[in-house]
Amino acid sequence: MKIAIIGAGVMGRTLLAGLRDAGGWEISAGTRRAETAAAVAEDLGLPAGTDNAAAAAGAELVVLCLK
């Protein structure tokens, strides 16, 4: 199952880390700023970018972690 997390603030990063640690899912992240996307990719080892539509493409579940 592919899961996309849109928003990589505190809540989004927590979900990303938990899903990564649990395993069994293909995970992608979309965020507003390139710096945040680079940090997610480096810190969590997950694909991340600033194109939310690309992050959500093909996902069976999209989680919005936005204020």
Backbone as JSON, one array per atom type, in Angstrom:
{
  "sequence": "MKIAIIGAGVMGRTLLAGLRDAGGWEISAGTRRAETAAAVAEDLGLPAGTDNAAAAAGAELVVLCLK",
  "N": [[0.85, -1.18, 0.0], [0.56, 2.18, -0.87], [1.3, 5.13, 0.8], [0.83, 8.56, 1.18], [2.12, 11.37, 2.75], [1.22, 14.56, 3.29], [2.68, 17.44, 4.14], [5.18, 18.1, 6.34], [5.72, 18.81, 8.96], [5.86, 18.82, 12.54], [3.79, 16.92, 13.18], [3.48, 15.54, 10.71], [6.12, 14.53, 10.26], [6.36, 12.86, 12.46], [4.4, 10.91, 11.9], [5.5, 9.95, 9.47], [7.96, 8.86, 10.36], [7.03, 6.88, 12.13], [5.52, 5.18, 10.43], [7.55, 4.39, 8.68], [9.22, 2.99, 10.46], [7.51, 0.93, 11.25], [7.19, -0.47, 8.91], [6.38, -2.16, 5.77], [4.92, -0.51, 4.09], [4.79, 1.6, 1.21], [6.04, 4.74, 1.23], [5.62, 8.23, 0.78], [6.46, 11.73, 0.81], [5.19, 15.04, 0.81], [5.91, 18.46, 0.8], [5.97, 21.99, 1.57], [8.35, 23.49, 1.43], [11.6, 23.33, -0.02], [13.83, 22.91, 1.59], [12.8, 21.58, 3.8], [11.89, 19.24, 2.61], [14.34, 18.16, 1.78], [15.5, 17.71, 4.28], [13.77, 15.77, 5.37], [14.2, 13.69, 3.57], [16.93, 13.19, 4.05], [17.08, 12.76, 6.89], [15.1, 10.8, 7.44], [15.25, 9.06, 5.36], [13.4, 8.81, 3.3], [11.44, 9.24, 0.28], [10.91, 12.57, -0.66], [9.45, 15.68, -1.56], [8.62, 18.86, -3.12], [6.39, 18.84, -4.66], [3.25, 18.24, -4.19], [1.21, 16.9, -5.56], [2.63, 15.02, -7.05], [3.7, 13.51, -4.96], [1.38, 12.38, -3.96], [0.45, 10.91, -6.08], [-0.86, 7.94, -7.23], [-1.15, 6.98, -4.67], [-2.83, 5.07, -2.19], [-3.76, 6.01, 0.13], [-3.95, 9.23, 1.37], [-2.64, 11.48, 3.59], [-3.32, 14.46, 5.15], [-1.39, 16.73, 6.74], [-1.67, 19.43, 7.93], [-1.85, 22.83, 9.06]],
  "CA": [[0.0, 0.0, 0.0], [1.3, 3.43, -0.91], [0.76, 6.19, 1.65], [1.45, 9.86, 1.0], [1.93, 12.32, 3.84], [1.38, 15.93, 2.81], [3.01, 18.26, 5.3], [6.24, 17.41, 7.08], [6.01, 19.48, 10.22], [5.98, 17.9, 13.67], [2.84, 15.82, 13.05], [3.82, 14.78, 9.51], [7.38, 13.81, 10.47], [6.08, 11.79, 13.42], [3.73, 9.84, 11.14], [6.47, 9.38, 8.53], [8.91, 8.02, 11.1], [6.32, 5.72, 12.66], [5.21, 4.28, 9.32], [8.82, 3.83, 8.22], [9.68, 2.02, 11.45], [6.59, -0.21, 11.25], [7.46, -1.22, 7.68], [5.27, -2.74, 5.04], [4.25, 0.45, 3.23], [5.55, 2.53, 0.37], [5.71, 6.04, 1.81], [6.19, 9.42, 0.17], [6.11, 12.96, 1.53], [5.14, 16.3, 0.09], [6.02, 19.59, 1.71], [5.98, 23.29, 0.89], [9.69, 24.05, 1.26], [12.63, 22.41, -0.48], [14.7, 22.61, 2.72], [12.12, 20.58, 4.61], [11.9, 17.99, 1.84], [15.7, 17.63, 1.86], [15.72, 17.22, 5.65], [13.02, 14.51, 5.51], [14.92, 12.67, 2.79], [18.19, 12.87, 4.73], [16.87, 12.27, 8.25], [14.24, 9.62, 7.5], [15.54, 8.17, 4.24], [12.17, 8.62, 2.52], [11.31, 10.19, -0.81], [10.17, 13.77, -0.3], [9.61, 16.76, -2.51], [7.71, 19.99, -2.97], [5.23, 18.63, -5.53], [2.3, 17.41, -3.45], [0.49, 16.03, -6.5], [3.52, 13.91, -7.37], [3.78, 12.68, -3.76], [0.11, 11.68, -3.79], [0.13, 10.12, -7.27], [-0.89, 6.49, -7.04], [-1.31, 6.6, -3.26], [-4.15, 4.57, -1.78], [-4.13, 6.82, 1.29], [-3.26, 10.52, 1.46], [-2.87, 12.09, 4.9], [-2.99, 15.88, 5.16], [-0.89, 17.16, 8.06], [-1.56, 20.87, 7.72], [-2.56, 23.68, 10.01]],
  "C": [[0.89, 1.23, 0.0], [0.56, 4.47, -0.08], [1.54, 7.46, 1.39], [1.11, 10.74, 2.19], [2.22, 13.71, 3.26], [1.51, 16.83, 4.02], [4.01, 17.52, 6.16], [6.7, 18.22, 8.28], [6.11, 18.43, 11.32], [5.06, 16.69, 13.5], [3.2, 14.93, 11.85], [5.08, 13.95, 9.68], [7.2, 12.66, 11.45], [5.4, 10.61, 12.72], [4.69, 9.17, 10.17], [7.43, 8.43, 9.23], [8.24, 6.75, 11.62], [5.99, 4.7, 11.57], [6.48, 3.62, 8.77], [9.29, 2.73, 9.16], [8.81, 0.77, 11.48], [6.81, -1.09, 10.02], [6.2, -1.7, 6.99], [4.53, -1.79, 4.11], [5.26, 1.18, 2.37], [5.11, 3.92, 0.8], [6.37, 7.15, 1.0], [5.7, 10.65, 0.93], [6.12, 14.15, 0.6], [5.16, 17.43, 1.09], [6.18, 20.88, 0.92], [7.39, 23.76, 0.56], [10.72, 22.98, 0.89], [13.56, 22.0, 0.67], [14.1, 21.52, 3.61], [12.13, 19.23, 3.91], [13.29, 17.35, 1.9], [15.99, 17.06, 3.23], [14.99, 15.9, 5.87], [13.76, 13.4, 4.78], [16.2, 12.24, 3.51], [17.96, 12.2, 6.08], [16.11, 10.94, 8.29], [14.5, 8.63, 6.36], [14.32, 7.86, 3.39], [12.12, 9.61, 1.37], [10.43, 11.37, -0.4], [10.44, 14.85, -1.32], [8.59, 17.84, -2.28], [6.48, 19.89, -3.87], [4.26, 17.67, -4.85], [1.53, 16.46, -4.35], [1.34, 14.82, -6.86], [3.64, 12.97, -6.18], [2.54, 11.82, -3.62], [-0.24, 10.76, -4.96], [0.23, 8.63, -6.98], [-1.06, 6.04, -5.6], [-2.73, 6.11, -3.0], [-4.68, 5.36, -0.59], [-3.29, 8.08, 1.28], [-3.65, 11.16, 2.78], [-2.42, 13.54, 4.83], [-2.62, 16.29, 6.58], [-0.6, 18.66, 7.98], [-2.3, 21.62, 8.81], [-3.6, 24.47, 9.29]]
}
